[in-house]
Each structure stands twice: as C-alpha cells, then as structure tokens.
Amino acid sequence: MQSGQKTKKNNYTMKSKLHLQSLAAILFLIVSLGTAPAQKGPGAPPAVDPNTGLPLPQARTLPAIDPVTGLPQSQPTPWKDPNWKDPDIVLTNVYYEIPLSEVVRHLQEQFKGCFDVLTPVNPDWDADWQSIAIRLQLKNVTASEVFNAMNLVFENDRTPLRWELKLNGKRPTALLRVLAQPSPKNPPPVIDPTTGLPIPPPETKRGVYFVGNLLGDEKSGGMTMEQLVQTLSEVHQMSFGSEGGLQFHKQAQLVIVTGTDAEVEFIGNTLTALKQKEELDAARKAQSKSAESKPKSEATKTP
C-alpha cells in the first residue's frame, strides 16, 4: 500500500512539473511573438500595409546637403591614416604661443624629421596661414596628439584648417588642409548676364565731414572723437558688414570716409542723425532745468 501511494505521489509531482514547464514555454512563445515585429533584421520581411496588403516603402537615409553648393556632402575622411606610425618620441612639455610656421619648424626638429609637413602657400589669397597664432600647452604627447590638439583648437576657433596625417608612398606626411576657400585678393570680375561683359567695380569715393559740433564733454551731451568714430564704425558694420574706411583728424575735428557712394552718403546721414539727437537732448535738458527753476522762483515770491 505504501509503495503504491508513493508511486502515485511521484507521478503527481512529475505531472505538476511538466504542467509548469509547459506554461513557461507557452508564455515565452507569446512574448517572443509579440516582440518579433519590432526586431527587424537584415532578413526580416517588410512591413505590410493592412489596408492594401502591399509592402510598406522602406525609409531611406538621405545624404546631408551642403548649404553652399546644394550638392550632397561627401563623407568625411579620417584625419589620420591607420598606417601612419608615431615616432618613438614623447614631448614632455609643449608650450606654443607662436606662428604656425614656427610650430612646424619646432616639431620637425623635436621629432628628428621623421615625417614631412605640407602647408598651403598661395600668394593669390588674402589669408596667410603660415602666420596664424598657435596657442597650446600640452604634456607628455606624441606627434599625432600634438596635431590632434591643433585640430581641436582650429575647430573651437572656427579656423577653416585641419591637419591630416597621411602616407606619401611610405613616407609619413602631415598635410594642413584648408576646409574653406578664403576670399581672394583679386577676385574675378562679376559678369553681367545680359551683356556677358564684366561689371565694373563700384567707384571708390571720399567724403570729409566736420564733426566739431558733435564733440564735447558728456555733461553737455557731446562725444569724444574716439567715441564718435567708434559709433560710426559700429553703425557701418551693422549696415554694410564691415567697419568701413573711416579716419579722423583730431585737431581739425574732421572725419574722412572712403567707400562707395552709398557708404559716403550713409556716414553723412548718420552724422546728421547724431546732430539731431544732440539737439533733442539739449532741448530736453533745457526744459528740465526750466521746470526745476519755476518752483524755486515761486517760493521766493511767497511772503
């Protein structure tokens, strides 16, 4: 009897375990089926539109567009060739506050000429990349770490330069690439689309203005010559994008402007507006003084 009861008990226990295992397998299958549509691998079937029964169009990643040219931007190339090997030299203390040309010379000396350096030299551009100031303070750095630090400074200062470490055949080379074209000293002429002929550049003119009527101390509402020239430069910058060709003669109290007809006329209009402002300030001060003097005069008349 006891053996028969034990057998029944063991059978019941095994059936319970099998039942629990079956429930766990069913639950796992349900969860797997619920998450399967979200896991779209390379071989997964495309999603189907429930209304039409047709596959939904796959989303495509469009390339970034260059805002200047309107063309797709090319993928950025890595700045360092994986085969570019650093010399077995570590600079313990690097402190630069010198032009770029001196940095290049110092690096070639410190690393014993283990790599070549190519920098842009074009006399037709107004930017002299050789003379830009490099400010770095580094410790225990390799050659590639120095070039990378300069790239970080260029990026932070929005300087359109980037060092690229390449191989010229088997020779390690550091190339200073210009990322944006600077303005040329002698830009090509603008062509008139109607006639096909070059449009002549605007004629440069000069204007001379007497500004002694605007000068004086702050109490009288006047300005110093330096303050006046700064105001004119800032207003010109707001309108034309540059400070303009402004000069002044302090003793003669003259302002000389060099530019186009529009620029010369603009400075003249600005000086007229400043004169009107000075007259308005003077009138307001006079009214304020007269208003203050009336109560005092009435108080003296009162017995």
Backbone bond lengths (Angstrom), bond angles and torsions (degrees), N, CA, C in turn:
res aa  C-N    CA-C-N  psi(-1)  N-CA   C-N-CA  omega(-1)  CA-C   N-CA-C  phi
1 M - - - 1.456 - - 1.523 110.37 -
2 Q 1.283 115.91 -48.00 1.468 118.91 -177.38 1.508 111.18 -64.10
3 S 1.343 116.17 -38.88 1.468 118.12 178.91 1.511 110.78 -65.92
4 G 1.313 116.98 -37.21 1.471 119.76 178.23 1.510 111.54 -65.09
5 Q 1.351 117.08 -40.18 1.474 120.14 178.07 1.511 111.19 -65.03
6 K 1.355 116.29 -39.02 1.476 118.56 -180.00 1.513 110.32 -64.81
7 T 1.348 116.88 -38.55 1.464 119.64 -179.65 1.518 110.41 -64.53
8 K 1.354 116.43 -43.51 1.464 119.53 177.86 1.522 111.35 -62.20
9 K 1.330 115.59 -38.55 1.475 119.29 -178.38 1.518 110.16 -67.01
10 N 1.339 116.52 -41.75 1.469 119.67 179.19 1.520 111.16 -65.14
11 N 1.342 116.07 -40.22 1.472 118.76 178.01 1.516 111.26 -62.79
12 Y 1.329 116.25 -39.12 1.466 120.01 179.29 1.527 111.37 -65.03
13 T 1.358 115.08 -40.42 1.476 119.12 178.95 1.512 111.19 -64.19
14 M 1.332 117.73 -42.80 1.459 121.55 179.86 1.518 110.95 -64.46
15 K 1.341 116.14 -41.50 1.466 118.85 177.80 1.528 111.05 -62.48
16 S 1.333 117.75 -37.88 1.466 120.33 179.54 1.520 110.76 -65.22
17 K 1.334 115.87 -41.92 1.466 119.41 179.39 1.515 111.03 -64.43
18 L 1.342 116.06 -42.96 1.462 118.87 179.04 1.522 111.44 -64.38
19 H 1.332 116.14 -36.60 1.462 119.33 178.48 1.529 111.66 -64.86
20 L 1.346 115.79 -42.82 1.476 119.22 178.66 1.521 111.03 -65.58
21 Q 1.359 116.26 -40.67 1.455 119.02 178.68 1.527 111.38 -63.76
22 S 1.303 117.30 -36.96 1.465 121.05 178.62 1.524 110.85 -65.89
23 L 1.354 115.91 -42.96 1.464 119.18 178.10 1.531 111.01 -62.18
24 A 1.344 116.53 -41.56 1.474 119.70 179.48 1.514 111.13 -64.02
25 A 1.350 117.41 -40.33 1.473 120.25 179.83 1.523 110.72 -65.60
26 I 1.350 116.77 -40.42 1.467 120.39 179.16 1.527 110.38 -64.51
27 L 1.341 116.68 -43.19 1.466 120.44 179.26 1.522 111.44 -62.36
28 F 1.342 117.15 -42.14 1.466 121.54 178.26 1.529 111.21 -62.39
29 L 1.360 115.69 -39.10 1.462 119.59 179.68 1.521 111.14 -65.90
30 I 1.347 116.89 -39.79 1.469 120.75 179.44 1.522 110.89 -64.01
31 V 1.342 115.70 -44.62 1.459 119.82 179.49 1.528 110.76 -63.39
32 S 1.335 116.75 -40.62 1.463 120.86 -179.80 1.512 110.84 -64.00
33 L 1.331 116.84 -42.29 1.464 119.74 179.57 1.525 111.41 -67.13
34 G 1.340 117.05 -32.15 1.464 119.61 179.91 1.508 113.04 -71.80
35 T 1.312 116.77 -31.64 1.468 120.00 -178.01 1.506 112.50 -94.63
36 A 1.311 119.22 -11.21 1.465 121.17 -176.49 1.511 112.76 -60.68
37 P 1.367 121.87 -42.86 1.462 119.72 -178.90 1.515 113.19 -61.86
38 A 1.335 118.14 -28.23 1.464 120.13 -178.14 1.507 112.22 -77.62
39 Q 1.365 116.78 -18.72 1.457 119.86 -177.71 1.509 108.83 -100.36
40 K 1.322 115.63 85.61 1.450 121.68 -178.13 1.507 109.39 -95.12
41 G 1.300 116.00 102.55 1.448 120.21 176.87 1.507 110.70 -87.48
42 P 1.342 116.77 -174.30 1.455 120.51 179.99 1.522 112.54 -60.90
43 G 1.370 118.06 -33.37 1.460 120.02 -178.17 1.510 113.80 -96.74
44 A 1.320 119.11 8.16 1.453 121.49 -176.99 1.522 110.06 -72.73
45 P 1.332 118.82 143.58 1.478 121.05 178.99 1.520 109.82 -68.53
46 P 1.346 116.54 149.66 1.476 118.83 -178.89 1.521 111.28 -68.68
47 A 1.326 115.65 154.78 1.459 120.59 177.64 1.526 109.42 -68.51
48 V 1.338 116.03 147.08 1.464 122.31 -175.76 1.513 109.29 -112.23
49 D 1.358 115.12 136.34 1.459 121.00 176.27 1.526 107.97 -72.22
50 P 1.353 119.33 120.14 1.476 119.97 -177.52 1.523 113.06 -66.14
51 N 1.341 118.97 -20.54 1.467 121.17 -179.02 1.519 112.00 -80.96
52 T 1.351 115.89 -43.54 1.467 119.69 -176.24 1.509 113.01 -100.53
53 G 1.338 117.06 -21.47 1.448 119.71 -175.84 1.504 113.68 78.21
54 L 1.346 116.64 6.75 1.453 121.09 179.97 1.525 110.22 -98.37
55 P 1.331 116.43 154.28 1.483 118.45 178.10 1.522 111.53 -63.48
56 L 1.308 116.55 139.66 1.461 121.48 176.99 1.523 109.29 -72.79
57 P 1.350 117.97 143.65 1.481 119.81 177.98 1.513 110.72 -64.82
58 Q 1.329 115.11 138.42 1.456 120.55 -179.91 1.523 109.96 -76.99
59 A 1.333 115.91 137.16 1.463 120.28 178.09 1.527 109.74 -70.78
60 R 1.334 115.84 135.16 1.454 121.14 179.97 1.525 110.04 -110.41
61 T 1.293 115.64 141.10 1.461 120.82 177.05 1.526 108.84 -86.18
62 L 1.332 116.17 114.51 1.459 120.88 -178.44 1.525 110.09 -82.72
63 P 1.321 117.38 143.70 1.470 119.42 178.34 1.520 111.15 -69.34
64 A 1.325 115.61 153.09 1.465 120.80 177.74 1.527 109.48 -66.97
65 I 1.337 116.08 142.94 1.458 122.19 -177.39 1.520 109.44 -103.02
66 D 1.340 115.69 133.79 1.459 121.19 176.23 1.520 108.32 -72.90
67 P 1.356 119.12 120.24 1.471 120.21 -177.83 1.524 113.28 -66.75
68 V 1.323 118.27 -18.40 1.462 120.97 -178.21 1.527 110.78 -84.31
69 T 1.347 116.92 -49.74 1.454 121.06 -176.00 1.523 113.38 -94.45
70 G 1.351 117.82 -20.98 1.452 120.41 -176.08 1.510 113.53 78.12
71 L 1.334 117.89 6.19 1.460 123.17 -179.68 1.520 110.28 -100.47
72 P 1.336 117.12 157.29 1.475 118.64 177.16 1.525 110.83 -60.60
73 Q 1.309 115.24 137.57 1.457 120.26 179.28 1.521 110.00 -75.83
74 S 1.317 114.85 138.82 1.453 120.07 176.63 1.526 110.09 -74.36
75 Q 1.309 115.57 151.42 1.458 120.00 179.81 1.528 109.77 -66.96
76 P 1.321 117.13 133.59 1.473 118.69 -179.56 1.520 111.60 -63.88
77 T 1.307 114.65 136.26 1.463 120.05 178.59 1.525 109.67 -85.13
78 P 1.318 118.43 147.27 1.470 119.78 177.85 1.517 110.39 -62.53
79 W 1.315 115.55 141.10 1.464 119.94 -173.94 1.529 111.42 -75.83
80 K 1.326 117.78 -19.42 1.462 121.19 -178.12 1.513 110.46 -126.34
81 D 1.337 115.75 125.38 1.459 121.24 175.84 1.533 108.96 -67.49
82 P 1.340 117.91 133.50 1.473 118.82 -178.83 1.523 113.29 -61.44
83 N 1.337 117.86 -19.87 1.474 120.75 179.25 1.525 112.84 -91.46
84 W 1.340 116.02 1.25 1.474 119.38 178.82 1.531 108.20 -78.00
85 K 1.311 116.86 115.11 1.464 121.71 -176.43 1.520 110.61 -99.19
86 D 1.336 115.70 133.51 1.463 120.65 176.21 1.525 110.05 -72.36
87 P 1.320 117.23 140.99 1.472 118.64 172.39 1.534 110.42 -62.57
88 D 1.305 115.92 154.66 1.474 120.79 -179.82 1.522 110.30 -79.51
89 I 1.329 115.40 53.79 1.464 121.83 -179.41 1.524 107.55 -136.08
90 V 1.326 116.11 135.07 1.464 122.33 177.36 1.522 108.17 -122.80
91 L 1.325 116.35 126.24 1.460 121.26 177.83 1.523 108.73 -86.10
92 T 1.317 116.23 119.80 1.467 120.33 -175.22 1.521 112.61 -75.23
93 N 1.329 117.18 -30.68 1.470 119.91 -176.95 1.525 109.09 -146.84
94 V 1.315 116.32 116.36 1.468 122.03 179.97 1.517 108.32 -119.87
95 Y 1.321 115.40 122.63 1.471 120.51 175.95 1.528 107.77 -136.22
96 Y 1.324 115.71 111.94 1.462 121.50 -179.12 1.521 109.75 -118.37
97 E 1.274 115.12 132.32 1.464 123.72 166.57 1.530 106.06 -149.06
98 I 1.328 113.38 59.31 1.458 122.09 -171.04 1.528 108.29 -140.34
99 P 1.345 118.17 166.70 1.467 120.30 176.99 1.523 112.19 -63.98
100 L 1.320 115.08 160.20 1.456 121.06 -177.85 1.525 111.61 -60.31
101 S 1.321 117.57 -38.01 1.464 120.23 -179.37 1.528 111.62 -61.31
102 E 1.340 117.34 -36.07 1.454 120.61 178.13 1.533 111.00 -72.89
103 V 1.327 116.69 -32.90 1.464 119.57 176.58 1.523 110.29 -63.44
104 V 1.332 116.25 -43.78 1.465 120.79 179.61 1.527 110.35 -61.33
105 R 1.320 115.92 -45.33 1.466 119.75 -179.69 1.523 111.10 -62.08
106 H 1.344 117.01 -42.39 1.454 120.74 -179.04 1.526 111.56 -66.20
107 L 1.333 117.54 -40.67 1.460 120.28 -179.64 1.523 111.67 -65.22
108 Q 1.321 116.43 -40.04 1.466 118.49 179.06 1.527 111.38 -66.84
109 E 1.331 116.36 -32.79 1.464 119.06 176.64 1.523 110.99 -70.98
110 Q 1.330 116.78 -44.40 1.464 120.20 -175.78 1.525 111.92 -68.71
111 F 1.325 117.46 -33.70 1.467 120.75 -178.28 1.522 111.96 -100.64
112 K 1.331 115.94 18.21 1.473 122.36 169.72 1.530 113.24 57.38
113 G 1.326 116.45 32.70 1.457 119.65 177.49 1.513 114.30 64.63
114 C 1.349 116.95 29.53 1.464 119.88 -178.51 1.525 112.57 -72.89
115 F 1.320 117.71 -11.68 1.461 120.77 177.91 1.527 108.52 -145.68
116 D 1.330 115.29 157.43 1.456 121.80 176.79 1.521 109.73 -93.85
117 V 1.335 116.39 157.67 1.456 122.35 179.48 1.523 108.55 -128.56
118 L 1.325 116.57 128.11 1.459 122.86 177.79 1.524 108.62 -117.90
119 T 1.334 116.77 122.80 1.463 121.95 179.41 1.520 109.38 -122.69
120 P 1.340 118.49 150.92 1.464 120.98 -177.55 1.526 111.44 -72.48
121 V 1.322 115.63 133.37 1.464 122.15 175.65 1.515 106.74 -134.80
122 N 1.326 116.67 107.69 1.461 121.63 179.23 1.524 108.42 -140.33
123 P 1.327 118.65 109.06 1.470 120.06 -176.17 1.514 113.54 -69.40
124 D 1.339 118.08 -11.69 1.463 119.75 -177.98 1.520 112.75 -81.31
125 W 1.364 117.42 -12.01 1.453 119.28 -179.17 1.521 109.97 -97.87
126 D 1.333 114.66 151.83 1.460 118.75 -177.99 1.523 112.76 -82.60
127 A 1.339 117.92 -10.43 1.467 121.01 -179.32 1.525 109.59 -93.81
128 D 1.321 116.31 127.48 1.458 122.16 177.51 1.529 107.20 -103.57
129 W 1.347 115.75 93.85 1.452 119.79 -176.15 1.522 111.98 -67.13
130 Q 1.321 117.60 -22.55 1.468 119.89 -179.19 1.530 112.48 -67.40
131 S 1.332 116.32 -24.41 1.471 119.10 -172.54 1.521 113.72 -103.53
132 I 1.340 118.27 1.86 1.461 117.76 179.80 1.535 109.30 -67.53
133 A 1.314 115.94 145.49 1.464 121.45 -175.16 1.528 110.54 -80.15
134 I 1.319 116.03 134.30 1.461 122.76 175.71 1.521 107.87 -111.82
135 R 1.333 116.24 125.00 1.462 121.82 179.40 1.519 108.60 -121.85
136 L 1.322 116.00 110.50 1.458 122.19 -179.12 1.514 110.00 -140.09
137 Q 1.308 116.18 149.27 1.453 122.63 172.28 1.528 107.25 -143.10
138 L 1.347 116.36 104.78 1.455 122.37 -173.55 1.525 110.04 -129.88
139 K 1.322 115.53 161.02 1.466 121.92 178.03 1.530 109.44 -137.06
140 N 1.338 114.48 136.79 1.460 122.79 174.16 1.535 110.95 52.94
141 V 1.317 115.99 63.92 1.461 121.53 -175.69 1.523 110.03 -123.64
142 T 1.332 114.61 150.10 1.453 121.55 173.10 1.520 109.33 -88.95
143 A 1.330 116.54 178.59 1.462 120.57 -179.05 1.523 110.90 -63.59
144 S 1.335 117.38 -46.60 1.464 119.50 -178.82 1.519 111.97 -64.83
145 E 1.331 117.68 -31.24 1.467 120.31 177.96 1.522 111.08 -69.62
146 V 1.326 117.78 -33.03 1.465 120.27 175.82 1.520 110.06 -67.01
147 F 1.336 117.31 -45.78 1.459 120.28 179.11 1.533 110.95 -64.21
148 N 1.321 117.44 -38.20 1.456 120.39 178.21 1.527 110.96 -66.13
149 A 1.327 117.48 -38.10 1.466 120.52 177.71 1.531 110.35 -63.49
150 M 1.339 117.08 -39.50 1.466 119.31 176.67 1.526 110.83 -64.40
151 N 1.338 117.65 -38.12 1.460 119.92 176.65 1.520 111.69 -62.10
152 L 1.327 117.11 -38.54 1.468 120.57 177.54 1.526 110.79 -63.68
153 V 1.336 116.54 -39.61 1.461 120.18 178.14 1.529 110.16 -66.84
154 F 1.343 117.03 -42.66 1.468 120.17 177.83 1.524 110.85 -59.01
155 E 1.330 116.27 -44.39 1.463 120.13 -179.40 1.515 111.62 -65.22
156 N 1.320 116.64 -40.67 1.463 120.17 -179.27 1.533 111.56 -68.33
157 D 1.346 116.86 -37.43 1.458 121.19 -179.14 1.524 113.12 -87.47
158 R 1.339 116.85 1.74 1.470 122.07 -177.52 1.523 111.56 58.27
159 T 1.314 116.03 35.55 1.464 121.27 174.52 1.528 108.02 -86.22
160 P 1.335 118.47 124.88 1.474 120.52 -173.91 1.525 112.87 -76.63
161 L 1.322 116.97 57.05 1.461 122.47 179.36 1.519 109.13 -131.92
162 R 1.344 115.93 152.94 1.462 120.58 174.34 1.525 109.03 -155.54
163 W 1.326 114.53 130.67 1.455 119.71 173.49 1.525 109.15 -77.83
164 E 1.340 116.23 137.72 1.449 122.65 174.50 1.523 107.90 -128.18
165 L 1.316 115.64 128.08 1.456 121.59 -179.15 1.526 108.34 -98.29
166 K 1.330 115.47 112.23 1.455 121.81 -173.13 1.525 110.04 -126.39
167 L 1.324 114.17 176.61 1.461 121.52 173.73 1.519 108.54 -114.38
168 N 1.324 116.45 122.35 1.455 122.46 172.89 1.529 106.98 -96.15
169 G 1.332 114.98 87.91 1.458 118.63 -167.71 1.509 109.08 73.81
170 K 1.313 117.36 -112.01 1.457 122.51 174.40 1.515 112.12 -108.69
171 R 1.337 116.64 0.29 1.457 120.66 -175.35 1.527 110.32 -91.81
172 P 1.364 119.22 121.02 1.467 120.54 175.37 1.523 110.84 -61.79
173 T 1.315 115.95 135.37 1.467 121.49 -175.61 1.514 109.22 -138.58
174 A 1.338 115.71 137.07 1.465 122.57 173.62 1.527 107.59 -105.56
175 L 1.333 116.03 115.74 1.467 122.32 -177.26 1.516 109.23 -107.57
176 L 1.330 116.64 125.84 1.467 121.32 175.32 1.526 107.63 -92.20
177 R 1.329 115.87 107.24 1.459 121.20 -176.22 1.534 110.28 -96.26
178 V 1.336 115.57 136.95 1.468 122.21 174.75 1.523 107.43 -89.33
179 L 1.330 117.45 119.88 1.456 122.21 -175.90 1.518 113.06 -84.15
180 A 1.319 118.34 -22.85 1.466 121.65 -179.49 1.516 108.44 -135.45
181 Q 1.300 115.70 143.12 1.452 119.97 179.94 1.527 109.61 -75.99
182 P 1.319 118.63 121.79 1.466 119.84 176.21 1.516 110.82 -75.14
183 S 1.301 115.50 168.78 1.461 120.51 -179.49 1.521 109.64 -72.01
184 P 1.317 118.18 129.43 1.462 119.68 179.44 1.519 111.93 -73.27
185 K 1.334 115.60 153.66 1.456 119.58 177.25 1.523 111.24 -65.56
186 N 1.326 116.27 -41.19 1.455 121.61 -179.40 1.529 108.61 -119.77
187 P 1.334 117.58 82.05 1.463 119.65 -177.13 1.520 110.73 -66.27
188 P 1.322 117.23 151.19 1.468 119.44 177.78 1.515 110.76 -64.77
189 P 1.327 117.27 150.60 1.475 119.42 -178.04 1.520 111.49 -67.06
190 V 1.307 114.84 150.48 1.460 121.18 176.51 1.520 108.16 -80.77
191 I 1.339 115.84 131.77 1.459 121.01 -176.85 1.523 110.08 -94.56
192 D 1.335 115.85 132.55 1.460 121.66 175.08 1.525 108.08 -73.56
193 P 1.347 118.93 118.33 1.469 119.36 -177.80 1.520 113.23 -66.00
194 T 1.334 117.94 -19.42 1.466 120.36 -178.56 1.525 111.33 -79.90
195 T 1.339 115.55 -48.06 1.464 119.80 -176.13 1.521 113.05 -97.43
196 G 1.361 116.74 -20.26 1.451 119.55 -176.14 1.512 113.14 77.35
197 L 1.320 117.44 8.08 1.457 122.21 -179.04 1.524 109.64 -102.81
198 P 1.344 116.84 154.54 1.480 119.49 177.26 1.523 111.48 -63.56
199 I 1.321 114.95 137.56 1.460 120.27 175.56 1.519 108.40 -82.29
200 P 1.324 118.38 123.97 1.467 119.51 -178.52 1.519 110.61 -63.24
201 P 1.317 117.77 141.91 1.472 120.06 178.78 1.518 110.49 -64.78
202 P 1.326 117.65 152.72 1.474 119.77 179.81 1.517 110.86 -61.31
203 E 1.304 114.70 139.42 1.467 120.62 -178.13 1.533 109.91 -70.76
204 T 1.315 114.90 135.58 1.466 120.44 178.64 1.526 109.94 -85.59
205 K 1.315 115.36 130.70 1.467 121.37 179.72 1.518 109.28 -127.58
206 R 1.315 115.24 167.42 1.466 121.62 179.51 1.526 109.25 -128.28
207 G 1.303 113.48 144.59 1.461 120.52 175.45 1.516 110.13 -130.17
208 V 1.332 116.02 139.48 1.464 121.87 -179.63 1.524 107.59 -119.28
209 Y 1.321 116.46 128.13 1.458 121.65 -176.20 1.527 109.62 -128.97
210 F 1.350 114.65 134.78 1.461 120.23 173.01 1.523 108.08 -84.44
211 V 1.349 115.99 128.90 1.462 120.67 -175.28 1.529 111.36 -123.32
212 G 1.344 116.49 16.82 1.466 118.37 -179.71 1.513 113.08 -61.97
213 N 1.357 116.55 -27.78 1.463 119.24 179.59 1.523 112.88 -72.48
214 L 1.341 117.78 -11.29 1.459 121.50 178.69 1.518 112.62 -101.68
215 L 1.336 117.29 -9.16 1.451 120.91 -175.49 1.513 110.72 -91.16
216 G 1.308 115.74 152.18 1.460 121.66 179.00 1.516 109.53 157.12
217 D 1.350 115.78 -174.86 1.459 119.08 178.95 1.527 110.05 -84.06
218 E 1.333 115.56 166.92 1.454 120.43 -176.12 1.523 112.11 -66.76
219 K 1.336 117.38 -30.06 1.468 119.82 -179.08 1.518 111.12 -63.80
220 S 1.313 115.95 -35.97 1.464 119.90 -179.74 1.520 112.33 -87.04
221 G 1.330 116.78 0.47 1.457 120.13 179.46 1.508 114.21 87.69
222 G 1.338 117.76 8.35 1.457 120.99 -179.35 1.517 112.05 -89.94
223 M 1.331 115.13 -178.10 1.458 122.75 -179.05 1.517 108.62 -132.58
224 T 1.313 115.68 156.29 1.452 119.24 170.61 1.524 108.92 -79.38
225 M 1.331 116.35 164.52 1.455 119.37 179.45 1.525 110.82 -62.89
226 E 1.334 117.22 -38.61 1.452 120.43 178.98 1.529 111.48 -63.74
227 Q 1.347 116.76 -42.28 1.465 120.32 178.38 1.522 111.33 -64.54
228 L 1.316 116.80 -38.43 1.462 120.46 -179.93 1.528 111.13 -65.51
229 V 1.330 116.20 -46.23 1.462 119.70 -179.57 1.530 110.41 -64.85
230 Q 1.327 117.85 -38.71 1.458 120.63 177.53 1.518 111.04 -63.17
231 T 1.320 117.64 -41.79 1.465 121.37 177.88 1.521 110.91 -62.21
232 L 1.330 117.13 -45.06 1.465 120.56 179.47 1.528 110.97 -63.41
233 S 1.331 116.83 -39.48 1.461 120.17 -179.73 1.528 111.11 -65.75
234 E 1.335 116.69 -42.30 1.461 119.92 -179.44 1.524 111.49 -66.58
235 V 1.325 117.21 -40.93 1.465 120.11 179.18 1.524 110.41 -66.82
236 H 1.347 116.79 -38.74 1.465 120.21 177.36 1.521 110.57 -65.23
237 Q 1.321 117.50 -37.92 1.462 121.97 178.22 1.521 110.92 -62.56
238 M 1.314 117.32 -40.15 1.455 121.84 -180.00 1.524 111.66 -65.42
239 S 1.320 117.92 -32.79 1.460 120.96 -173.90 1.522 113.28 -94.37
240 F 1.343 117.24 -37.87 1.462 121.05 -173.52 1.523 113.42 -115.35
241 G 1.332 119.00 -3.62 1.452 120.65 177.75 1.509 114.56 82.63
242 S 1.323 118.07 5.85 1.466 121.90 177.52 1.518 107.89 -150.23
243 E 1.330 114.86 164.49 1.457 119.47 -178.79 1.520 112.93 -76.94
244 G 1.322 117.13 -14.61 1.459 120.07 176.72 1.519 112.56 79.87
245 G 1.316 114.44 168.88 1.461 120.01 179.32 1.511 111.29 -89.10
246 L 1.322 116.05 80.84 1.464 121.54 -177.61 1.518 110.06 -106.77
247 Q 1.323 115.77 133.74 1.454 123.02 174.31 1.526 108.05 -135.70
248 F 1.314 115.52 160.20 1.466 118.00 179.14 1.523 109.70 -144.69
249 H 1.319 114.63 151.47 1.468 122.40 175.05 1.521 106.77 -117.05
250 K 1.332 115.31 109.87 1.453 119.81 -170.06 1.521 112.11 -67.64
251 Q 1.324 117.16 -43.31 1.459 119.29 -177.28 1.518 111.54 -68.38
252 A 1.320 117.38 -41.20 1.468 120.20 179.77 1.521 112.07 -82.33
253 Q 1.330 117.43 -8.78 1.461 123.22 -179.86 1.531 110.83 57.39
254 L 1.330 114.19 50.93 1.462 121.32 -178.82 1.528 110.04 -121.19
255 V 1.320 116.08 146.34 1.452 123.94 171.22 1.515 107.92 -117.35
256 I 1.347 115.75 127.82 1.457 121.50 179.75 1.512 108.07 -113.36
257 V 1.330 116.57 125.80 1.459 122.03 179.48 1.521 108.75 -116.73
258 T 1.315 116.59 134.11 1.464 123.33 177.62 1.520 108.61 -118.68
259 G 1.337 116.23 125.97 1.458 120.11 -178.78 1.509 111.42 173.10
260 T 1.309 114.95 -160.74 1.459 120.49 178.89 1.521 110.24 -77.12
261 D 1.335 115.51 173.84 1.471 119.68 177.03 1.519 110.69 -57.41
262 A 1.342 116.17 -41.79 1.466 119.78 -178.35 1.521 111.23 -64.51
263 E 1.347 117.12 -39.95 1.458 120.32 -179.34 1.525 111.54 -68.51
264 V 1.335 117.05 -42.65 1.472 120.00 179.08 1.523 110.25 -63.91
265 E 1.334 116.24 -43.63 1.464 119.70 179.18 1.521 110.86 -65.90
266 F 1.332 117.02 -36.33 1.462 120.87 -179.76 1.530 110.92 -63.25
267 I 1.333 117.73 -43.63 1.467 120.52 178.95 1.522 110.08 -64.06
268 G 1.343 117.18 -39.95 1.465 119.56 177.34 1.511 111.92 -61.68
269 N 1.338 117.32 -42.94 1.467 120.17 178.41 1.528 111.42 -65.70
270 T 1.341 116.41 -36.35 1.463 119.91 178.40 1.518 110.91 -64.30
271 L 1.325 117.97 -42.31 1.467 121.03 178.35 1.528 110.73 -64.40
272 T 1.335 117.23 -37.88 1.470 119.87 176.58 1.521 111.16 -63.53
273 A 1.337 116.57 -41.28 1.461 120.03 178.53 1.526 111.16 -65.67
274 L 1.341 117.29 -38.56 1.470 119.67 177.64 1.518 110.98 -64.99
275 K 1.335 117.43 -36.29 1.467 120.43 177.49 1.525 110.48 -65.63
276 Q 1.333 117.02 -41.44 1.466 120.08 177.85 1.525 110.94 -63.64
277 K 1.331 116.38 -37.79 1.462 119.55 178.20 1.522 110.75 -65.24
278 E 1.336 116.67 -41.31 1.457 119.86 178.75 1.529 111.06 -62.72
279 E 1.343 118.16 -42.67 1.468 121.72 179.01 1.522 110.77 -64.41
280 L 1.338 117.15 -38.66 1.460 120.05 179.02 1.522 111.00 -67.03
281 D 1.329 117.10 -41.48 1.467 120.07 177.83 1.517 111.15 -63.40
282 A 1.341 116.24 -39.85 1.465 119.74 179.34 1.521 110.89 -65.18
283 A 1.347 117.97 -40.15 1.465 121.22 178.89 1.526 111.00 -65.18
284 R 1.311 116.70 -39.53 1.466 119.74 179.12 1.519 111.08 -66.57
285 K 1.324 116.83 -39.38 1.465 119.15 178.21 1.515 110.95 -65.94
286 A 1.337 117.39 -38.45 1.470 120.72 178.26 1.519 110.96 -64.21
287 Q 1.340 117.26 -41.87 1.458 119.80 177.88 1.521 111.16 -64.29
288 S 1.306 116.75 -38.20 1.463 120.28 -179.60 1.528 110.72 -66.43
289 K 1.335 117.01 -40.48 1.462 120.12 178.70 1.518 111.44 -66.45
290 S 1.356 116.45 -41.04 1.473 119.09 179.75 1.516 110.79 -66.16
291 A 1.336 117.70 -35.45 1.465 120.20 178.77 1.516 111.14 -68.70
292 E 1.336 117.10 -32.60 1.456 120.17 178.33 1.523 111.80 -75.59
293 S 1.321 117.56 -31.22 1.460 120.75 -177.13 1.522 112.43 -77.36
294 K 1.352 119.56 -24.90 1.464 121.12 -178.48 1.519 112.81 -63.40
295 P 1.325 120.56 -48.78 1.480 118.80 178.75 1.516 112.39 -60.44
296 K 1.341 118.18 -33.85 1.451 120.01 179.98 1.516 111.34 -68.46
297 S 1.366 116.75 -40.48 1.464 119.79 179.99 1.523 110.89 -68.23
298 E 1.339 117.51 -38.84 1.464 119.98 177.31 1.512 111.36 -65.94
299 A 1.333 117.42 -32.56 1.468 119.95 179.99 1.517 110.39 -69.99
300 T 1.311 118.85 -33.02 1.468 120.62 179.35 1.528 111.47 -72.88
301 K 1.359 117.96 -30.71 1.455 121.30 179.46 1.506 111.97 -74.45
302 T 1.333 118.66 -25.78 1.474 121.87 -177.56 1.528 109.73 -68.23
303 P 1.414 117.60 124.83 1.474 120.13 -179.93 1.537 111.44 -67.49
